[in-house]
Amino acid sequence: MDARPDERFTMASERTFLAWIRTALGLLVAGVAVIHIVPDFSTIHIRSALGFALVALGCLAALGGYRRWVAVDRAMRTGSDMPGSAHLLIVTTVVTAVGVATLTAILVDLATS
């Protein structure tokens, strides 16, 4: 059974997808900024690792948002259960890890200066 879902739910799903895209763009910009805009922060290796992690997470967020939108759309059209959202744990874990690494780098910089 492939029914047409209520437009309100379709639009809500699209808004959620767009929120994932905004998050992905923010992560991409943050990754580039860490590498290129704050050259005095820590070492080039630390900046590169943090920037790489943020850009990779931005890519993951964009792909995960799209996959979720497709799965929710399919569930609404077929009347099946709504999908889970496992990539939320991944995004949360990586953002937390980048935050802890950044705090560590800040503390190391403060201790050595």
C-alpha positions as CSV (number, residue, x, y, z in Angstrom):
1,M,0.0,0.0,0.0
2,D,1.5,3.3,-1.1
3,A,-0.7,6.1,0.2
4,R,-0.1,9.8,-0.1
5,P,0.8,11.2,3.4
6,D,-0.7,14.3,4.9
7,E,1.1,17.4,3.6
8,R,1.7,18.7,7.1
9,F,3.7,15.6,8.0
10,T,5.6,15.7,4.7
11,M,6.5,19.4,5.3
12,A,7.6,18.6,8.9
13,S,9.8,15.9,7.7
14,E,11.4,18.3,5.1
15,R,12.0,20.9,7.8
16,T,13.8,18.3,9.9
17,F,15.9,17.4,6.9
18,L,16.8,21.0,6.4
19,A,17.8,21.3,10.0
20,W,20.2,18.4,9.4
21,I,21.6,20.3,6.4
22,R,22.1,23.5,8.4
23,T,23.9,21.5,11.1
24,A,26.1,19.9,8.4
25,L,27.0,23.3,7.0
26,G,27.8,24.6,10.4
27,L,30.1,21.7,11.1
28,L,31.8,22.1,7.7
29,V,32.4,25.8,8.4
30,A,33.7,25.1,11.9
31,G,36.1,22.5,10.5
32,V,37.5,25.0,7.9
33,A,37.7,27.7,10.5
34,V,39.6,25.6,13.0
35,I,42.2,24.9,10.3
36,H,42.5,28.2,8.5
37,I,41.1,31.1,10.7
38,V,42.7,30.3,14.0
39,P,46.3,29.6,13.1
40,D,47.6,30.5,16.7
41,F,45.5,27.7,18.2
42,S,47.6,24.7,19.2
43,T,49.7,22.9,16.6
44,I,48.9,22.3,12.9
45,H,48.4,18.6,13.7
46,I,45.8,19.3,16.4
47,R,44.0,21.9,14.2
48,S,44.1,19.5,11.3
49,A,42.7,16.6,13.3
50,L,39.9,18.7,14.8
51,G,39.1,20.3,11.5
52,F,39.1,17.0,9.7
53,A,36.7,15.5,12.4
54,L,34.3,18.4,12.1
55,V,34.3,18.3,8.2
56,A,33.8,14.5,8.3
57,L,31.0,14.9,10.8
58,G,29.4,17.5,8.6
59,C,29.4,15.1,5.7
60,L,28.0,12.4,7.9
61,A,25.2,14.7,9.2
62,A,24.2,15.6,5.6
63,L,24.1,12.0,4.5
64,G,22.4,10.9,7.7
65,G,19.8,13.6,7.4
66,Y,19.0,12.5,3.8
67,R,18.8,8.8,4.7
68,R,16.5,9.6,7.6
69,W,14.2,11.8,5.3
70,V,14.0,9.0,2.8
71,A,13.2,6.4,5.5
72,V,10.5,8.6,7.1
73,D,8.9,9.4,3.7
74,R,8.8,5.7,2.9
75,A,7.3,4.9,6.3
76,M,4.6,7.5,5.9
77,R,3.7,6.3,2.4
78,T,3.6,2.6,3.4
79,G,2.1,3.0,6.9
80,S,5.0,1.2,8.5
81,D,6.8,2.0,11.7
82,M,8.9,5.2,11.8
83,P,12.6,4.5,11.7
84,G,15.0,4.9,14.5
85,S,17.7,7.4,14.4
86,A,21.1,5.8,15.1
87,H,23.2,8.5,13.6
88,L,22.1,10.9,16.4
89,L,24.4,8.9,18.7
90,I,27.3,9.1,16.2
91,V,26.9,12.9,15.8
92,T,26.6,13.4,19.6
93,T,29.7,11.2,20.3
94,V,31.9,12.9,17.7
95,V,30.9,16.4,18.7
96,T,31.6,15.6,22.3
97,A,35.0,14.0,21.4
98,V,35.9,17.1,19.4
99,G,34.9,19.3,22.3
100,V,37.0,17.3,24.8
101,A,39.9,17.4,22.4
102,T,39.6,21.1,22.0
103,L,39.4,21.7,25.7
104,T,42.5,19.5,26.2
105,A,44.4,21.5,23.5
106,I,43.4,24.8,25.2
107,L,44.6,23.5,28.6
108,V,47.9,22.3,27.1
109,D,48.4,25.7,25.4
110,L,47.7,27.5,28.6
111,A,50.1,25.3,30.6
112,T,52.9,25.8,28.1
113,S,52.5,29.6,27.7
